[in-house]
Amino acid sequence: MERTYIMLKPDAIKRSLVGTIIKRIEDKGCNIKAMKMFTLNEEILKEHYSHLIEKPFFPELVNFMTSGPVIGMIIEGTDVVVGMRNLMGPTKWEEASPGTIRGDFANNTTENLIHGSDSVSNAEEEINRFSKFF
């Protein structure tokens, strides 16, 4: 079984979409092995989004991601990284097809409801990074 890290962002919680998103994950046949609500700080966001620190939108991203709690999950299943990426839809919400989480519910590229690891190796890194919150 493969594992991935999924994080429901503050907008998913504020918009009461947590149950809807979790149902889609479970309907896909994935198993939620761990789940916890917690609040992020700038330090962990700089580590998690280290590839984006120099981007002009980074301060906006930090403000958004610290604006409320998130829900971190460890999801397990067959080819779960690819499966979850397909279920989420592309990061750029305007490119996300109807039927994907972002295609159906995202309002913009920053407030796109959900984060998911993009590879098996990144999944393990992210699980390790956020495991202190579980």
Steps between C-alpha positions, in 0.01 A plus 500: 500500500615848413459802729450867429455819698183702450424831666165675495572871497330771709245577225373140501427533871355853479271398215381181677630273222696262724236227500445529125873471428554212742206315343661538156828361637324204657278444193822473297588197712779665696550435872555784745767364735543817708322835516548806719398866502779743585627852433809571291765762566732689267799283589346175378350674196846625399622141518197354322490765227878558480478492119264801510668729755640735234168529316313830539186321618673318788393749773138467383534121513634512857219736606242267352648179640522650852150654484341197661552134576582233243428129506796274429441142388707198418319313225580146393404307188615352172669771286358750749730790405382503137143420602483790742664740253232406245224540759629844606552644152779739398629763743389776264129489567406633156663191345313257727226298334149466641483189714830578674507659843661818371292505182180482701584716802820713471468878476855584394848348481593587860167403652479163327384297802749214505868410483626159397848360460618488138720190527557202726830644625343840572214324676740337744680833557171678564371224729822535699479882498146513630505187721580713805146631480342153511 
